[in-house]
C-alpha cells in the first residue's frame, strides 16, 4: 500500500466518531421527520451506520481501491431497502457526510474522500437490483445445496448432515462438497439475512452446524501420505469469518500437507511468531490468510509487511483469499501477497504452485 494513502486513511480513522456525529446532526437538522420516523434509537442507529460507512471509506482510501467503498455502498442500499428504509434517507445521509468532509476535514484528506463519496452518490442514484441467489441453478450440486440449507433452516442439523454424508458416500469429494454445497449454502444464508429473509439466529445456527458437519467430514476421510509440506492458515486480526479458511486448511491436510489452522481474529504478531520453529527458523512452506470483509484489508497488508520484514520468516510465500479479493481483482497485489485464490479448491492448487516454484528456485541456486 502507498504510504501517502495510508496516512490519509489514518487521518480519517482518527475522526471517524466525530464525523459520524456531525453527519447525523446535520441530517437530523435538515430533516426533522427523522426523529419521528425512526424513534428513540434512530439517531444512534444512523450514527453507527455512518461510522461503518466512514470505516469502509478509509479502507478504500488506504488501498487506493474505490471498489471497496462502492461495494459497501451498494450492499448497504440493498440492506436498507430490505428493511423498508427509504433509499432517499441513505442518499441524504451520504450527502450530509459529503458536506461534513468538505467543510471540516483538511484538503489532503477531503479531496480523495470526496471523489469516492461522489462516486457512491452516483451509484446510489442508479436503478436498484437485488443480489442474486448464491445457489445458482446452473452450478453443479445446486439442488443438494438447497436441500442442505432447507434442513438447517428447519433446525434439523442431523438431516442436513445426512444430506452431506450421503453425497460423500455417492462419491463426491471433500472439495466438491465444500465448494458446491456448503460454501454456497452459507453465502445464501448471508444474503437472506441481509435481505431480511432470515434472522441473525438463522445465520448463526447454519454457520455453527456447518462447522460441525465439516469436522465430521474430516473425521471420515484419510489424508494422503505426507508430502512434507507445511501450511499455516488463519483469518487476520479483527476478522471473525473463519469457515472459508477452515475449508482451505482441510483441503491442504487431505492432500498430504501438515496444515496448522489458527482460526479467526489472529493477531499479526502471533501469526508471525507461529511461522517459526523453536530455533527461530521458518517452520512453514506457505502462509494462507483470509479476510472476510473489506474492513480487514489493512490488517492483511500489515500482516504481510510484518512477515516480509522478519529476518527469517520474510521469504515465506503468502496466499490470500476472501470476499474483498474476489471483487477487486488486483487487491492481492496491493496488499503485497504472492498470490490470490478465489475459493478453497483453487487455494490448494495455487499454494502448491507457489511452494513448488520456490523449491525449484532454491534448488536452481
N, C-alpha and C positions, 0 to 999 in steps of 0.2 A: 504494500500500500504506500501511496505517496505521503511523505511526512507532512507536507502542507495540508493535504486533505484531512489527515488525521487530526491536525491541530484545529482545523475548522470544526470538525465533528466534536472534539473535546470541549471546545468553547461553547458549542450548543448544548452539550451534555450538562455543563455547569449551570445552565439557566433553564433547564427543562421544566422544573417545577414552577418557577416564576412565570415563564412564558405561557405555560398551561393555564395558570390562574388568570393572567392578564387577558388571554384569549377568551376565556369563558366570561370574565367580567364584561368584556366588550360585546360578546354575543348576547348576554342577558340584558345589557343596556339597550341594544338595538332591537331586540325582540322581547318585549315584556310578557308575551304569552308563554315563553319557555317555562317560567315558574309554574304556571297553571297546568300546562300540558305535560310536564314531566314530574311534577310533585316534589316532595321534600328532598328526595335523594337525587333529583335531576342534575343539580349543579355538580355534585360530587361525581356522579357517573360520567357526565360530559367532560369534566376536568380530567378524569382518568383516561378517557378515550383520546383526548387531545394530547396528553402526555405520551401515550403509546405511539401516537402518530409522529410526534417530535422525535421519539427514540428511533423509529424507523427512518425518519429523515436523516438523523445523524449517522446512522449505519450506512445509508446510501451515499452520503457525502464522503464518509471515510473511505469507502471502497471505490468511489468515483463511478458508481453504478446506479443511475437513476431508476432502473428497472426494479430495484429492491423497494424503493419508496412507492412507485406506481403500482406494483403488485399488491402492496399492503392497502393502498387507497382503494383499489378495485375490490379486494377482499372485504374491506370494511363496508363498502357500499352494499355489497351482497348481504352481509350480516345485518345491516341497518334495515334494508328492505324486508328481510325475513322477519325482523322483529317489529315490523309495521311502524318504523321510524321514518319520518318524511325525508326523502333524499335532499330536499331543499335545506333542511336543517344541517345536514352534514356539509353541504356545499357552503352554507353560511358560516359554519364553524371554521372551515378551511380558509374562507375569505378573511375572517377575523384573525386567524393565525398569520395570514399573509401580511395584514396591516400591522400587527404587533411586531413581526420580524422586521418589516421595512422601517418602522419608526424607532424601535427600541434596541436593535442589535447593531453592532459595528458593521460597517460596509463590507469588511473582509469576510464576515460570516453571512450577512444578509444577502449579498449578491448571489452566491451559489445556491443558497437555500431558496431564494425567491424563484430561481429558474426551475427548480424541482416542484415547488408549490404551484407555480403556474401550469406546469405540465399536468399535475394532479387535478387542478381545477378544470382543465380541458377534458381530461379523462372522465371526471365526474359528470360533466355536461353531456356526455355521449349516451347513446342508447344502451340501456341496461340489459345484460343477458346473464341468466343464472348459470353457474358452473355445471358442467355435465357430470353424470354419474361416474364414479371412479371404477365401477364394474361395467366395463364396456362389453356389449353383447358380441362384438366381433372378435374379442380376445379369447384365447384358449381358457377353458375351465370357468367361464363366466357364470354358468348355471351353478356350478359347485360353490363358487364364492358367494352367490346369493343365498343358497341353502344354508351355508355355514353361518352367514350373518343373521339370517332369519332365526335360526336356532338360538343364537346368542341374544338377540333382541327379545326372545321369549324366555330368557333366563334359564335356558337348558344347556348348560355347559357340557354335560355328558353327551347329549345328542350331537352337539356341534363337534366335539372331539371325535365321535364315532364317524362323522362325515369325513373327516380328515384321515382317520386311521383306515377306513375302508378304501379311500382313494390311494393310500400308500400301499395297501395290500394288492391293489389292482395294478401296481407298477409305477405310480407317479413318484418321481424323485423328490428329495427334500427341496432342491432348488425350485422345482416346478410348483410344489405346494406353497412354498414361501412367496414366490413372485407372482403367481397367477391366482392364488386363493387368499392366503392370509393378508398379504400386503394390500390388495385391492379392497378387501373387506374392511380393514381398518381405515383406509383412506375414505371409504364411503361413509363409515360412521362419523368420521370427522366432518365430512361435507354435510351430512344430515344434521349434526349438531349446529353447524354454522347457519343452516337454513331453518333452524327451529323445528326440525322434523324428529329430533332425538334429544334427550336430556344429557346433562353432564354425567349423571349416573349411568346412563346407557353407554356413553363413551368410555367411562372408567371400567365398567364391567367387561365390555368387549376387549379392552386392552389387557386387563388382568387375566381374563380367560385365555386369551391368545398366548400370553406368556406361559401359562400352564400347558397349553397344547404343544407349544414349541419345546418345552422341557421334556414332555412325554415322547415327542417325535425323536428328539436326540437320544433318549434312552433306548429306543427301539432299533437304532442304527449302529453299525460298527464302522468306525472310521477306517480309511485306507491306511496301509502301512506308513509309518512316519517317513516324511521326505526330508526331515532335518531342518525344515524352515520354521521360523517363529514369527508370529504376528501379534502385536498389541493393539487392542481395539477399545475405543471409548467414545462417548459423547463429551464435548468440551464443557468447561465450567459454565454454569448458568443454564445449560440445556438439559431439560428433563425428558426429552424424547429419546428412548433407547431401544425400541423394538427393532428398528432398521439396523442399527449397529450390532445388535444381538444376532440378527439373521446373518450378517456378514461374518461374524466370528464363528457361527455354527458351520457355515459352508466351508470356511477355511479349515476348521477342525476335521470335518468329514473328508476333506481332500488330503488329509495326512499332515497338515501343519499343526504345530503346537500353538493354539490360539488362547491368549490370555485376555479375557474380557473384563474390563473395569467398570462398565456400566455408565450411568448418566452423571452429568454435573461433575466431571472430573477436573479438579484444579490443575492449571497448567504446570505448576512446579512439581506436583506429584506425578503427573504424566511423564515429564522429562526424567525425573528420578527413576521411574519404573522402567525406562528404556535401558537402564544399566544393570550389570550384574554386581555381585558383591565386591568385585575388584575395580568397579568404576568403568568397566568396558561395555561396549554395546552388546545387549543381550537379545535384540530382536532384528529380524531382517526387514521388517515392514511395520509402519505405524498407520493404522486405519482410524480416521477421525470423522465424526458426523456432526452436522449442525441441522437441527430440526426446523429452525426459523431464521429469518434474516437478522434477528437481533443477536445471533451468535456469530455473525461473520467476523467481527473484530476479534472475538475470542479465539477463533480458528487462526486468524492471522498472527495474533500474539503468541499462541502456542507454537506455531511453525517457526516464528522468529526465535523463540526461546530454544527450540530444538537446534536450529541452524547455528545459533551462537554457542552451543555447548561444545567444549573442546573434543569430546569423544563421541557423543551421540549425533553430532551435527550432520553426518552423512547418511543417516537413516532415511530411506525413501518414505515419503508421506503421501498417502492416498486419502482423498476427502470425498464426502458424499452428503446427501440430504437435500431437502427442498430448495434452498437458495441456489445450490449449484446446478439444479435441474433447469430452473427458469432463467438463469444468467449463464450463458454457455462458457464464457471465459473467466468466470469468477474464481475458479480453482487457480488460475494463473495469478490473479490479483492478490490472493492470499499467500502465494508462494509455494503451493503444493507441487508435487511431482506429477500428479495425475488426478483424474476425477472419474468416479463410477456412478452411473445413474441408478443402479439397483444392486442388490446383494450378489446376484449371479455374475454380473459384469465386474463387480469388485474383485471376485476371485480371479477372473481372467486377467484383469488389468494389473492386479497386485502381483500375480505370478510373473507377468511380463516385466514389471519393474524390477523385481528381485533377480530374474534371470539375466536381464540386461546389466545390472550392477555386478553380478557374479562374473558374467562374461568379460566385462571391462577390467575387473580385478585380476582375472586370470591372464588377460592380454598384457597387463602391466608386468 
